[in-house]
Amino acid sequence: MALLIKGDPKGKQKFNEFVVNKIVITKYNHVSYRIDDVAWDMTPMTEFERKGQTCTFVDYLKHHHNYVVKDTTQPMLISKLKPRKNDRLTQSDTTQRVAALVPECCHMTGLTEDQRANFKVMTDLAGSTRLTPQQRVEGLHRFIDRLMKCEAAQELLSQWSLEIVPGIIHVEGRKMDGPGLSFGDRVNLPKAGPDFSREAGLSVYDPIAIKRYAVISTQRDSDKAKRFIEMYQQVSKPLGIKMMQLGTLVTLRCFLPHDFNNALRGLDKNSTQFVVIIMPMQRDDVYAAIKKFCVSDCPIPSQCILSKTLGNEKRLRSIVLKIALQINCKLGGSLWALQMPLKEQVMFVGIDAAHDPLKKDPSTVCLVASLNNECTKYYSKAASGRVHQEMAESLRGMLEDAIKYFQSVRHRVPDRIIVFRDGGSVGAMEHIEKTEMEQLMQAQQQLAPDASFTFAVVAKRIPQRFFLDQGRKGFDNLQPGSVVDNTVTRRHYFDFYMVSQQVRQGTVNPTHFIVLNPNDAIKTDLIQKLAYVTSFMYFNWSGTVRVPAMVQYAHKLADLLSRHVKAKPHETICNTLYYL
């Protein structure tokens, strides 16, 4: 309520923007609600009917929760409630159950943008949330000791014939070497490590020459835009990117969605390769309008940059260097290539889905497939699913389009198709196998009947944690490339845990891979090795990521389409990484 400043004509608007879609928890009964609106015509003194009697919110809180409201003039927060399981609503019944909440009775959950931007706050918070492996092991031992000494806990466990092992389980694992990577200017890494940012910043494997591009900014940011154009030219030459012409600057007076759309429509689509938009501040409506125009309405690669990002002169070169690398990928180029010593042609496929948090719009399902063994070229496809539905129903057509495009580029169908499907709990494996995997296998049998097919579910949100026992030195994180495929794996599944990424703070989270159709065509060592080496090919990060790159690309695309574009992408850009 501090935003409601007397005399501020935009006070109500500011408070609405601050609180709507936030989640609060009530002080008196600890129930969480998502705020959908603010009722400025209601106060705690407003009367409502309950069980045939009228009472005010002040009286209700006093009598039922022993809570005394101090400010009786504040507006009320409105939360739309979900239908309960026992509610029987007819098709003609459109009544929406809502809850009216007193602001002073609510705690805001999560962190505000100001808190996230506060380095000291985030550092202090990380000390409690990002525990080191040694701290986690010590905490687990303390928890187990408490359980062993608690008679009530032991009695409850004995009723279920369960026993807590006094200590953590020791399992055997192994570490795989990194793959060979090729960069520009004949730079090669025979065994790449989890961080190869130095080599990635020297030269580009497949540079795309720049003939003409445009930069759109407000008049206030025109100096930053000119500085960006100069720095972009400086960093492009060492990367091997030829720049034939400097960018054309287009300035705007206002910062509204239609202003940017008008500027984009005024560009010469035949000669402009891409457009850079410098935004004064983060605004979802402006960003969504730009991306919808550039992805769906009139396909053109676009790169949005916040004005404050270009404000630090000391870091400007490194920032523009990363932007230059990102633009090269959006134009169809690649930054490095995978050295894969396989004679057969492999197509890696990543699948992910994104959901509307408000559960209004349909879910977006995305498929990204590699087009060569070097994993430098990709094809993407998107489709809409049911509202907040994880299971995809149109995967057969999506994979068929990917195989056809692979054949048009490579003049042959792939010899091996490996699908990595992001998400999915262990309880949903049977359903995924009977629906999604069956669809994909039908597409493979239709267009590439001689190809071997492997389907693996990739789970990131898992409770398991693994620590490297160093004896007297204590416990540390597993090194990237570590695999555990015994003792803690599922009895009825072909699965394994892998750590591919490197973390500098806290404890590393492993990734769980579950192969749903194990067969003689794919050996354990091979699928583990392929899952690891593909984690090196995410061009937005010069290092390894938690999942195979195609899964991360599919996640990035699904998030962009679901949150901002909300439309089908244009077919002409399906072979570029426009969503980076």
C-alpha positions as CSV (number, residue, x, y, z in Angstrom):
1,M,0.0,0.0,0.0
2,A,3.0,2.2,0.1
3,L,2.5,2.8,-3.6
4,L,-0.8,4.7,-2.9
5,I,0.7,8.1,-2.4
6,K,-1.7,10.9,-1.8
7,G,-2.1,13.2,-4.7
8,D,-0.6,10.7,-7.1
9,P,-3.1,10.4,-10.0
10,K,-1.6,7.0,-11.0
11,G,-1.6,5.6,-7.5
12,K,-4.4,3.1,-8.2
13,Q,-2.8,2.0,-11.4
14,K,0.6,1.5,-9.8
15,F,-1.0,-0.6,-7.0
16,N,-3.0,-2.7,-9.5
17,E,0.2,-3.4,-11.6
18,F,2.1,-4.3,-8.4
19,V,-0.4,-6.7,-6.8
20,V,-2.4,-8.3,-9.7
21,N,-1.2,-11.9,-10.5
22,K,0.8,-12.0,-7.3
23,I,0.3,-14.8,-4.8
24,V,-0.4,-13.8,-1.2
25,I,-0.9,-15.8,2.0
26,T,-3.3,-14.8,4.8
27,K,-2.0,-14.2,8.3
28,Y,-4.9,-15.7,10.1
29,N,-5.3,-19.2,8.4
30,H,-2.2,-19.4,6.2
31,V,-4.1,-20.0,2.9
32,S,-2.6,-18.8,-0.3
33,Y,-4.5,-16.9,-3.0
34,R,-3.7,-15.5,-6.5
35,I,-4.9,-11.9,-6.8
36,D,-6.9,-11.3,-9.9
37,D,-8.2,-7.7,-9.2
38,V,-8.5,-4.9,-6.8
39,A,-12.0,-3.7,-5.7
40,W,-11.7,0.0,-5.1
41,D,-15.4,0.3,-4.4
42,M,-15.1,-2.1,-1.4
43,T,-13.6,-1.7,2.0
44,P,-13.3,-3.9,5.2
45,M,-16.6,-2.1,6.3
46,T,-18.5,-3.4,3.2
47,E,-21.3,-5.8,4.2
48,F,-21.8,-9.2,2.7
49,E,-24.2,-12.1,3.3
50,R,-23.2,-15.2,5.1
51,K,-25.5,-18.0,6.2
52,G,-28.6,-15.7,5.8
53,Q,-27.0,-12.8,7.9
54,T,-25.1,-9.7,6.9
55,C,-21.9,-8.7,8.4
56,T,-18.8,-6.6,7.6
57,F,-15.3,-8.1,6.8
58,V,-14.1,-6.4,10.0
59,D,-16.7,-8.2,12.1
60,Y,-16.1,-11.5,10.4
61,L,-12.3,-11.4,10.9
62,K,-12.8,-10.4,14.6
63,H,-15.3,-13.1,15.5
64,H,-13.9,-16.0,13.4
65,H,-10.1,-15.4,13.4
66,N,-9.7,-13.0,16.3
67,Y,-8.0,-10.5,14.0
68,V,-8.6,-6.7,14.4
69,V,-8.4,-4.7,11.2
70,K,-6.6,-1.4,11.8
71,D,-7.3,0.4,8.5
72,T,-11.0,0.3,7.6
73,T,-10.7,2.5,4.4
74,Q,-8.3,0.2,2.4
75,P,-9.6,-1.4,-0.8
76,M,-10.2,-5.2,-1.0
77,L,-8.2,-7.7,-3.0
78,I,-10.2,-10.1,-5.2
79,S,-9.2,-13.7,-6.0
80,K,-11.2,-15.9,-8.3
81,L,-11.5,-19.4,-6.7
82,K,-11.3,-22.6,-8.6
83,P,-14.4,-24.9,-8.6
84,R,-14.3,-27.4,-5.9
85,K,-14.5,-31.2,-6.7
86,N,-18.0,-31.5,-5.1
87,D,-19.4,-28.5,-6.9
88,R,-22.1,-29.5,-9.4
89,L,-22.4,-26.7,-11.9
90,T,-24.7,-26.8,-14.9
91,Q,-23.7,-25.5,-18.3
92,S,-26.0,-22.5,-17.8
93,D,-24.5,-21.7,-14.4
94,T,-21.8,-19.1,-14.9
95,T,-21.4,-18.0,-11.3
96,Q,-17.7,-17.4,-10.4
97,R,-16.7,-17.9,-6.7
98,V,-14.5,-15.2,-5.5
99,A,-12.7,-14.4,-2.2
100,A,-12.3,-10.8,-0.9
101,L,-9.2,-10.2,1.1
102,V,-8.1,-7.4,3.3
103,P,-4.6,-6.2,2.2
104,E,-3.2,-5.8,5.7
105,C,-4.1,-9.4,6.5
106,C,-2.0,-10.7,3.6
107,H,1.7,-11.5,3.2
108,M,3.2,-11.2,-0.3
109,T,5.0,-14.4,-1.3
110,G,8.1,-14.6,-3.4
111,L,10.5,-11.8,-4.2
112,T,9.8,-8.4,-5.8
113,E,11.8,-7.1,-8.7
114,D,13.5,-4.6,-6.4
115,Q,14.5,-7.4,-4.1
116,R,15.9,-9.5,-6.9
117,A,17.9,-6.5,-8.1
118,N,19.4,-6.0,-4.7
119,F,22.8,-7.8,-4.7
120,K,23.1,-7.9,-0.9
121,V,19.7,-9.4,-0.4
122,M,20.3,-12.1,-3.0
123,T,23.7,-12.9,-1.6
124,D,22.3,-13.3,1.9
125,L,19.5,-15.4,0.6
126,A,21.9,-17.6,-1.4
127,G,23.7,-18.5,1.9
128,S,20.5,-20.3,3.0
129,T,19.2,-21.7,-0.2
130,R,22.4,-22.7,-2.1
131,L,23.9,-25.1,0.4
132,T,27.2,-26.8,-0.4
133,P,27.4,-30.6,-0.6
134,Q,29.1,-30.7,2.8
135,Q,26.4,-28.6,4.4
136,R,23.7,-30.8,2.9
137,V,25.3,-34.0,4.1
138,E,25.7,-32.6,7.6
139,G,22.0,-31.5,7.6
140,L,20.9,-35.0,6.4
141,H,22.8,-36.6,9.2
142,R,21.2,-34.3,11.8
143,F,17.8,-35.0,10.4
144,I,18.4,-38.8,10.5
145,D,19.6,-38.6,14.1
146,R,16.5,-36.7,15.1
147,L,14.3,-39.4,13.5
148,M,16.2,-42.2,15.2
149,K,15.7,-40.6,18.6
150,C,12.0,-39.7,18.1
151,E,9.9,-42.5,19.5
152,A,6.7,-41.3,17.7
153,A,8.5,-41.4,14.4
154,Q,9.9,-44.9,15.0
155,E,6.5,-46.2,16.0
156,L,5.0,-44.8,12.8
157,L,7.7,-46.3,10.7
158,S,7.3,-49.7,12.3
159,Q,3.6,-49.7,11.5
160,W,4.6,-49.6,7.8
161,S,7.5,-52.0,8.3
162,L,10.0,-49.2,7.3
163,E,13.4,-48.5,8.6
164,I,15.6,-45.5,8.1
165,V,19.2,-46.3,7.2
166,P,21.6,-44.5,9.6
167,G,23.5,-42.6,6.9
168,I,23.6,-41.8,3.2
169,I,23.8,-44.5,0.6
170,H,27.1,-45.1,-1.2
171,V,26.8,-45.9,-4.9
172,E,29.4,-46.3,-7.7
173,G,29.4,-43.9,-10.6
174,R,31.7,-43.2,-13.5
175,K,32.8,-40.1,-15.4
176,M,32.7,-39.6,-19.2
177,D,35.0,-37.4,-21.1
178,G,33.8,-34.4,-23.0
179,P,33.3,-34.5,-26.8
180,G,35.5,-32.8,-29.4
181,L,34.3,-29.4,-30.5
182,S,35.2,-27.4,-33.6
183,F,35.2,-23.6,-33.8
184,G,36.1,-21.1,-36.5
185,D,39.7,-20.5,-37.8
186,R,40.4,-24.3,-37.4
187,V,40.2,-24.1,-33.6
188,N,39.5,-27.5,-32.1
189,L,39.0,-28.9,-28.6
190,P,39.7,-32.7,-28.5
191,K,38.0,-33.1,-25.1
192,A,35.9,-30.1,-24.2
193,G,35.3,-29.2,-20.6
194,P,32.1,-27.8,-19.1
195,D,33.3,-24.2,-19.8
196,F,34.7,-23.2,-23.2
197,S,33.8,-19.5,-23.3
198,R,37.3,-18.5,-24.3
199,E,37.3,-20.5,-27.5
200,A,33.7,-19.6,-28.3
201,G,34.5,-15.9,-28.1
202,L,37.5,-16.2,-30.6
203,S,35.8,-17.2,-33.8
204,V,32.5,-18.5,-35.2
205,Y,32.2,-21.9,-36.9
206,D,29.6,-20.8,-39.4
207,P,29.4,-17.0,-39.7
208,I,26.6,-15.3,-41.6
209,A,27.6,-12.1,-43.5
210,I,25.6,-9.0,-42.6
211,K,24.5,-7.0,-45.5
212,R,21.9,-4.7,-43.9
213,Y,20.2,-4.4,-40.5
214,A,18.1,-1.9,-38.6
215,V,18.3,-0.6,-35.0
216,I,15.1,0.8,-33.4
217,S,15.2,2.9,-30.3
218,T,13.6,5.9,-28.6
219,Q,15.1,9.3,-29.2
220,R,16.3,9.2,-25.6
221,D,18.4,6.1,-26.3
222,S,19.7,7.2,-29.7
223,D,23.2,7.7,-28.4
224,K,23.3,4.2,-26.9
225,A,22.0,2.9,-30.2
226,K,24.8,4.6,-32.1
227,R,27.4,3.3,-29.7
228,F,25.9,-0.2,-30.1
229,I,26.3,0.0,-33.9
230,E,29.9,1.0,-33.6
231,M,30.8,-1.7,-31.1
232,Y,28.9,-4.3,-33.1
233,Q,31.1,-3.6,-36.1
234,Q,34.3,-3.9,-33.9
235,V,33.4,-7.3,-32.4
236,S,32.1,-8.8,-35.6
237,K,35.4,-8.8,-37.5
238,P,37.4,-10.9,-35.1
239,L,34.6,-13.5,-35.0
240,G,34.8,-13.9,-38.8
241,I,31.4,-12.1,-39.4
242,K,31.7,-9.9,-42.4
243,M,29.7,-6.6,-42.1
244,M,29.1,-4.9,-45.4
245,Q,27.1,-2.0,-44.1
246,L,26.4,-0.3,-40.7
247,G,23.0,-0.6,-39.1
248,T,20.3,1.9,-40.0
249,L,19.0,3.8,-36.9
250,V,15.3,4.4,-36.6
251,T,14.2,6.6,-33.6
252,L,10.8,6.8,-31.9
253,R,9.2,9.4,-29.8
254,C,7.1,7.1,-27.7
255,F,7.4,3.7,-26.1
256,L,4.2,2.1,-27.0
257,P,3.4,-1.2,-28.8
258,H,2.0,0.4,-31.9
259,D,5.0,2.7,-32.3
260,F,7.3,-0.2,-32.6
261,N,4.9,-2.1,-34.9
262,N,4.7,1.0,-37.2
263,A,8.5,1.2,-37.3
264,L,8.8,-2.5,-38.1
265,R,6.3,-2.2,-40.9
266,G,8.3,0.6,-42.4
267,L,11.4,-1.5,-42.8
268,D,12.3,-2.9,-46.2
269,K,11.7,-6.6,-45.7
270,N,13.6,-7.6,-48.8
271,S,16.9,-6.1,-47.8
272,T,16.8,-6.0,-44.0
273,Q,18.3,-9.2,-42.6
274,F,17.4,-8.5,-38.9
275,V,16.3,-5.8,-36.5
276,V,17.6,-4.8,-33.1
277,I,15.2,-3.1,-30.7
278,I,16.5,-1.2,-27.7
279,M,13.8,-1.0,-25.1
280,P,13.9,1.8,-22.4
281,M,12.4,-0.6,-19.8
282,Q,10.9,-4.1,-19.5
283,R,7.3,-4.1,-20.7
284,D,5.6,-7.3,-21.5
285,D,3.1,-5.7,-23.8
286,V,5.7,-4.0,-26.0
287,Y,7.9,-7.2,-26.0
288,A,5.0,-9.4,-27.0
289,A,3.9,-7.0,-29.8
290,I,7.4,-7.0,-31.2
291,K,7.9,-10.7,-31.1
292,K,4.4,-11.5,-32.5
293,F,5.1,-9.2,-35.5
294,C,8.6,-10.6,-36.1
295,V,7.8,-14.3,-35.5
296,S,4.3,-14.7,-36.9
297,D,3.0,-11.7,-38.9
298,C,6.1,-10.7,-40.8
299,P,9.0,-13.1,-40.2
300,I,12.3,-11.3,-39.5
301,P,15.0,-12.2,-36.9
302,S,14.8,-9.8,-34.0
303,Q,16.9,-9.0,-30.9
304,C,15.5,-7.0,-28.0
305,I,17.9,-5.3,-25.6
306,L,17.2,-3.3,-22.5
307,S,18.6,0.2,-22.5
308,K,20.2,-0.2,-19.1
309,T,22.1,-3.2,-20.5
310,L,24.0,-0.9,-22.8
311,G,24.7,1.7,-20.1
312,N,27.8,0.1,-18.6
313,E,30.7,1.2,-20.9
314,K,33.2,-1.1,-19.2
315,R,31.1,-4.2,-20.0
316,L,29.8,-3.0,-23.3
317,R,32.2,-5.0,-25.5
318,S,31.5,-8.3,-23.8
319,I,27.7,-7.6,-23.9
320,V,27.7,-6.7,-27.6
321,L,30.0,-9.8,-28.3
322,K,27.3,-12.1,-26.8
323,I,24.6,-10.3,-28.7
324,A,26.6,-10.7,-31.9
325,L,26.9,-14.4,-31.3
326,Q,23.2,-14.7,-30.6
327,I,22.2,-12.8,-33.8
328,N,24.5,-15.1,-35.9
329,C,22.5,-18.1,-34.6
330,K,19.2,-16.4,-35.4
331,L,20.3,-15.8,-38.9
332,G,21.0,-19.5,-39.5
333,G,24.6,-19.7,-38.5
334,S,26.3,-21.8,-35.8
335,L,28.9,-21.0,-33.2
336,W,30.7,-24.4,-32.8
337,A,30.2,-27.9,-34.1
338,L,30.2,-31.3,-32.4
339,Q,32.7,-33.9,-33.5
340,M,30.7,-37.1,-33.5
341,P,32.6,-40.2,-34.8
342,L,29.4,-42.0,-36.1
343,K,29.0,-43.2,-39.6
344,E,25.2,-43.3,-39.4
345,Q,23.1,-40.2,-39.7
346,V,21.5,-39.3,-36.3
347,M,18.5,-37.0,-35.7
348,F,18.2,-35.8,-32.1
349,V,14.7,-34.6,-31.2
350,G,13.8,-32.5,-28.2
351,I,10.1,-32.0,-27.0
352,D,8.8,-29.7,-24.4
353,A,5.5,-28.0,-23.5
354,A,4.7,-24.7,-21.9
355,H,1.5,-23.8,-20.0
356,D,-0.4,-20.6,-19.4
357,P,0.0,-19.8,-15.6
358,L,-3.5,-18.4,-15.6
359,K,-4.9,-21.6,-17.3
360,K,-6.8,-19.6,-19.9
361,D,-4.8,-20.1,-23.1
362,P,-4.0,-23.6,-24.6
363,S,-0.7,-25.2,-23.8
364,T,2.1,-24.9,-26.5
365,V,4.0,-28.1,-27.5
366,C,7.3,-27.6,-29.4
367,L,9.6,-30.1,-31.2
368,V,13.1,-29.2,-32.2
369,A,15.2,-31.7,-34.3
370,S,18.8,-31.6,-35.3
371,L,19.6,-31.9,-39.0
372,N,23.2,-33.1,-39.0
373,N,25.6,-35.1,-36.7
374,E,27.5,-31.9,-35.9
375,C,24.2,-30.5,-34.3
376,T,24.7,-27.1,-36.0
377,K,21.4,-27.0,-37.9
378,Y,17.9,-27.4,-36.4
379,Y,14.2,-27.6,-37.5
380,S,11.4,-26.5,-35.2
381,K,7.7,-27.1,-35.1
382,A,5.0,-25.9,-32.7
383,A,1.4,-26.9,-32.0
384,S,-1.3,-26.0,-29.5
385,G,-2.6,-28.5,-27.0
386,R,-5.3,-28.5,-24.3
387,V,-5.3,-25.9,-21.6
388,H,-2.7,-26.8,-19.0
389,Q,-2.3,-30.3,-20.5
390,E,1.2,-31.8,-20.5
391,M,0.5,-34.7,-22.9
392,A,0.9,-33.8,-26.5
393,E,-1.6,-35.1,-29.1
394,S,-0.2,-33.9,-32.4
395,L,3.4,-35.3,-32.2
396,R,3.0,-37.7,-35.1
397,G,2.5,-34.9,-37.6
398,M,5.3,-32.8,-36.0
399,L,7.8,-35.6,-36.3
400,E,6.7,-36.4,-39.8
401,D,7.4,-32.8,-40.8
402,A,10.8,-33.0,-39.1
403,I,11.8,-36.2,-41.0
404,K,10.6,-34.7,-44.3
405,Y,12.7,-31.6,-43.7
406,F,15.7,-33.7,-42.7
407,Q,15.3,-35.6,-46.0
408,S,15.1,-32.5,-48.1
409,V,18.3,-31.1,-46.6
410,R,20.3,-34.3,-46.3
411,H,18.8,-36.2,-49.3
412,R,18.2,-39.2,-47.1
413,V,16.2,-40.1,-44.0
414,P,18.0,-40.5,-40.6
415,D,19.5,-43.9,-39.7
416,R,18.8,-43.3,-36.0
417,I,16.2,-41.1,-34.2
418,I,16.7,-40.3,-30.6
419,V,13.9,-38.4,-28.8
420,F,14.4,-36.6,-25.5
421,R,11.0,-35.7,-24.0
422,D,11.2,-33.0,-21.2
423,G,9.1,-33.5,-18.1
424,G,6.8,-36.2,-16.9
425,S,6.5,-37.9,-13.6
426,V,7.2,-41.6,-13.0
427,G,3.5,-42.2,-12.5
428,A,2.8,-40.8,-16.0
429,M,5.3,-43.0,-17.8
430,E,2.7,-45.6,-18.9
431,H,0.5,-42.9,-20.4
432,I,3.4,-41.3,-22.1
433,E,4.5,-44.6,-23.6
434,K,1.0,-45.4,-24.9
435,T,0.2,-42.0,-26.3
436,E,3.3,-39.9,-27.2
437,M,5.8,-42.6,-27.9
438,E,3.2,-44.5,-30.0
439,Q,2.6,-41.4,-32.1
440,L,6.3,-40.8,-32.7
441,M,6.9,-44.5,-33.6
442,Q,4.1,-44.4,-36.2
443,A,5.7,-41.4,-37.8
444,Q,9.1,-43.1,-37.8
445,Q,7.7,-46.3,-39.3
446,Q,5.9,-44.4,-41.9
447,L,8.8,-42.3,-43.2
448,A,12.0,-44.0,-41.9
449,P,11.1,-47.7,-41.3
450,D,14.7,-48.8,-41.3
451,A,15.8,-46.2,-38.7
452,S,16.3,-47.3,-35.1
453,F,14.1,-45.3,-32.7
454,T,14.8,-44.4,-29.0
455,F,12.5,-42.5,-26.7
456,A,13.8,-41.1,-23.4
457,V,12.0,-39.0,-20.8
458,V,14.2,-36.3,-19.2
459,A,13.2,-35.3,-15.7
460,K,14.8,-32.3,-14.0
461,R,12.6,-31.8,-10.9
462,I,13.8,-34.8,-8.9
463,P,14.7,-35.1,-5.2
464,Q,17.8,-37.2,-5.6
465,R,21.2,-35.6,-4.9
466,F,24.6,-37.1,-5.4
467,F,27.8,-36.1,-3.6
468,L,31.5,-37.0,-4.3
469,D,33.0,-38.6,-1.3
470,Q,36.6,-37.2,-0.9
471,G,37.4,-38.9,2.4
472,R,38.9,-36.5,4.9
473,K,38.3,-33.6,2.6
474,G,34.5,-34.1,3.0
475,F,31.9,-34.0,0.2
476,D,31.9,-32.1,-3.0
477,N,29.8,-31.9,-6.2
478,L,30.1,-34.5,-8.9
479,Q,32.1,-33.5,-11.9
480,P,30.3,-32.8,-15.2
481,G,30.0,-36.1,-17.2
482,S,29.3,-38.2,-14.1
483,V,26.7,-41.0,-14.5
484,V,25.0,-43.2,-11.9
485,D,23.1,-46.2,-13.3
486,N,22.9,-48.6,-10.3
487,T,21.5,-49.1,-6.8
488,V,19.1,-46.1,-6.9
489,T,17.6,-46.7,-10.4
490,R,14.1,-48.0,-11.1
491,R,13.7,-51.8,-11.1
492,H,11.3,-51.9,-14.2
493,Y,12.9,-49.1,-16.2
494,F,16.1,-48.6,-18.2
495,D,17.2,-45.3,-16.5
496,F,20.2,-43.4,-15.2
497,Y,21.2,-40.2,-13.5
498,M,23.6,-37.8,-15.1
499,V,25.3,-34.5,-14.1
500,S,26.4,-32.6,-17.2
501,Q,26.5,-29.0,-15.9
502,Q,29.0,-27.2,-13.7
503,V,27.9,-25.0,-10.7
504,R,29.9,-22.5,-8.8
505,Q,27.5,-22.2,-5.9
506,G,25.4,-24.7,-4.0
507,T,24.8,-28.3,-4.9
508,V,24.5,-29.6,-8.4
509,N,21.1,-31.1,-9.5
510,P,21.3,-34.3,-11.5
511,T,19.1,-35.1,-14.4
512,H,17.1,-38.4,-14.6
513,F,16.9,-40.1,-18.0
514,I,14.3,-42.9,-18.5
515,V,14.4,-44.9,-21.7
516,L,10.9,-46.2,-22.4
517,N,11.8,-48.5,-25.3
518,P,15.1,-50.2,-24.6
519,N,16.3,-52.5,-27.4
520,D,19.4,-53.9,-28.9
521,A,19.8,-50.9,-31.3
522,I,20.8,-48.6,-28.4
523,K,23.4,-49.7,-25.8
524,T,23.6,-48.2,-22.3
525,D,27.0,-46.6,-22.9
526,L,25.9,-45.1,-26.2
527,I,22.7,-43.4,-25.0
528,Q,24.5,-42.0,-21.9
529,K,27.3,-40.7,-24.1
530,L,25.0,-39.1,-26.6
531,A,22.9,-37.5,-23.8
532,Y,26.1,-35.9,-22.4
533,V,27.7,-34.7,-25.6
534,T,24.5,-33.0,-26.9
535,S,24.4,-30.9,-23.7
536,F,27.4,-29.0,-25.2
537,M,25.4,-27.7,-28.1
538,Y,23.2,-25.0,-26.6
539,F,24.4,-21.9,-28.4
540,N,23.1,-19.5,-25.7
541,W,25.7,-20.7,-23.3
542,S,29.3,-21.5,-23.9
543,G,29.3,-24.5,-21.7
544,T,27.2,-27.5,-20.8
545,V,23.6,-27.4,-19.8
546,R,21.5,-29.8,-17.7
547,V,19.7,-31.4,-20.6
548,P,20.4,-32.2,-24.3
549,A,20.5,-29.0,-26.3
550,M,17.4,-29.9,-28.4
551,V,15.4,-30.1,-25.2
552,Q,16.6,-26.7,-24.1
553,Y,15.8,-25.2,-27.5
554,A,12.3,-26.7,-27.3
555,H,11.8,-25.2,-23.9
556,K,13.0,-21.8,-25.1
557,L,10.7,-21.9,-28.1
558,A,7.6,-23.1,-26.1
559,D,8.2,-20.4,-23.5
560,L,8.4,-17.6,-26.2
561,L,5.3,-18.8,-28.0
562,S,3.2,-19.5,-24.9
563,R,4.0,-16.3,-23.0
564,H,4.4,-13.7,-25.7
565,V,3.7,-14.6,-29.3
566,K,0.5,-16.6,-28.7
567,A,0.3,-17.4,-32.4
568,K,1.8,-19.9,-34.8
569,P,5.3,-19.1,-36.1
570,H,5.8,-18.5,-39.8
571,E,7.0,-21.5,-41.7
572,T,9.9,-19.6,-43.4
573,I,11.8,-19.4,-40.1
574,C,11.5,-23.0,-39.0
575,N,15.1,-23.7,-39.8
576,T,16.7,-21.0,-37.7
577,L,17.1,-20.5,-33.9
578,Y,15.0,-17.3,-33.9
579,Y,13.8,-18.1,-30.4
580,L,17.2,-17.7,-28.7
